[in-house]
Every structure is written in structure tokens, then in C-alpha cells.
Amino acid sequence: MAPCSPWSPDLEVVAEVGRGDEVVAAAEQTHPDLALRWPTTAWSSANPL
């Protein structure tokens, strides 16, 4: 999501994590209004997000 922030100046990235199991701890520390999952692999019908 961070690379998209220039197109969305009203959004502020408050945390980034490397793995899904780190999301809850990061959210508890930063209290975001919104949490997004950015896909790390291309979408396909065999691999839906």
C-alpha cells in the first residue's frame, strides 16, 4: 500500500508488516482506522485473495 500513497494523499501508512501473523500486534500498537492486505502474489482463480 505504501507505494500507492502518492495517489492517495489523505491516507497515511502507520505500519507495515512482513507476515500475516504480525498484523494484530501492529494494529494494537498503532490503532489504525483501516487495515489493508496488499497481495504479494498475482491473483488467479486457483489462488484467490
C-alpha positions as CSV (number, residue, x, y, z in Angstrom):
1,M,0.0,0.0,0.0
2,A,2.9,2.4,0.8
3,P,3.8,2.8,-2.9
4,C,0.2,3.9,-3.7
5,S,0.2,6.7,-1.1
6,P,1.2,9.4,-3.5
7,W,-2.1,8.8,-5.3
8,S,-4.0,8.9,-2.0
9,P,-2.5,11.8,-0.1
10,D,-5.3,11.6,2.6
11,L,-4.0,8.1,3.6
12,E,-1.1,7.6,5.9
13,V,0.7,4.4,6.3
14,V,1.3,3.9,10.0
15,A,2.7,0.3,10.0
16,E,3.9,-2.3,7.6
17,V,4.4,-6.0,8.4
18,G,6.2,-8.8,6.6
19,R,3.8,-11.6,7.6
20,G,0.1,-12.0,8.2
21,D,0.6,-13.2,11.8
22,E,2.2,-9.8,12.6
23,V,-0.9,-7.8,11.7
24,V,-2.7,-7.9,15.1
25,A,0.4,-6.8,17.1
26,A,1.0,-3.9,14.7
27,A,-2.7,-2.9,14.8
28,E,-2.6,-3.0,18.6
29,Q,0.4,-0.7,18.7
30,T,-0.7,1.8,16.0
31,H,-4.5,1.9,16.4
32,P,-5.2,2.3,12.7
33,D,-8.6,3.4,11.3
34,L,-8.3,0.9,8.5
35,A,-6.1,-2.2,7.8
36,L,-5.4,-3.4,4.3
37,R,-3.9,-6.6,3.0
38,W,-1.8,-6.0,-0.1
39,P,-1.4,-9.2,-2.2
40,T,2.1,-10.5,-2.5
41,T,1.3,-12.8,-5.4
42,A,-0.7,-12.3,-8.6
43,W,-4.4,-13.2,-8.4
44,S,-5.8,-16.2,-10.3
45,S,-8.8,-18.3,-10.0
46,A,-6.6,-21.0,-8.5
47,N,-5.2,-18.6,-6.0
48,P,-8.0,-16.1,-5.0
49,L,-7.1,-13.4,-2.5
